[in-house]
Amino acid sequence: MNRVTQTLHAKSYAARFRRVLDFIDMHLDEALTVERLGQVAHFSKFHFHRQFSEYVGMTPSRYILQARLRRASYRLAFNPLEPITDIALQAGYERPESFSRAFKDSFGQSPSAFRDKPDWATWSAQFSWISPKEIDAMQVRIVTTEPTMVAVLEHRGDPALLNGSVQKFIAWRKESGLSPVNSSQTYGIAYDDPSSTPAESFRFDICGTISAAVTANHHGVITKTIPGGRCAVVRHQGSPDHIGGSVYHLYRNWLPHSGEELRDFPVYFHYLNLKTDTPEHELQTDVHLPLK
């Protein structure tokens, strides 16, 4: 088998698993058997379990459990008024006690303790796996943006604790009345690559659009401007936690062949919908790479 044929087979294999992972994300509220998932991938039921485990790095049942608990954890942290019993039911647990036990086994905290004070470092360690994703078909477009004034909470330090900073920013938004439901757009500015930057040196700005400068506040939210100009943009589908593949595509696959040069501003993200309101497979984020 020559190299071209091997590459085509690898892409076909990856695409079949992408269908399976997307199917899981879209049907988390349903019974997901190995037989059903094998049919989606068009793999033999006798081999699918081992194929999935080798490719994804965990068994199908473990992946499904993690996906359901991941969704539940976001709802616990970011939807504080939603009853834990409702969250447990949506995660597939008829008994809250079973949900609490599974949640604590994964994250070291009960659902109520996580809601009160999430241990984001332990949480992040559970989701260090990244779903395989095909990025060759991503369409890059060139756009010209206007300067955008934003309210910013500067996260500095361990990227595993970024969700804690997101919670603080959400609290400020609620107090200020500048929540996304009131037309404020959400952005993130990635100064550093978490895969190659020491945790203590990692920098990321959590941003929301504003029409006037931010007044002094105890959350530490300040005013900045995302400069306007030309950008290469690619749309990332799915959880922003896996956005590194889309960023890599722009830098590694597109930029060297584009004839473009980079502007002196970091890559930034425009979150078109939010984790707390949208199923993970429907999340969309525009990745902006600033160009001269």
Secondary structure, 3 states (H helix, E strand, C coil): CCHHHHHHHHHHHHHHHHHHHHHHHHCCCCCCCHHHHHHHHCCCCCCHHHHHHHHHCCCHHHHHHHHHHHHHHHHHHHCCCCCHHHHHHHCCCCCHHHHHHHHHHHHCCCHHHHHHCCCHHHHHHHCCCCCCCCCCCCCEEEEEECCEEEEEEEEECCHHHHHHHHHHHHHHHHHHCCCHHHCCCEEEEECCCCCCCCHHHCEEEEEEECCCCCCCCCCCCEEEEECCEEEEEEEEECCHHHCHHHHHHHHHHHHHHHCCCECCCCCEEEECCCCCCCCHHHCEEEEEEEEC
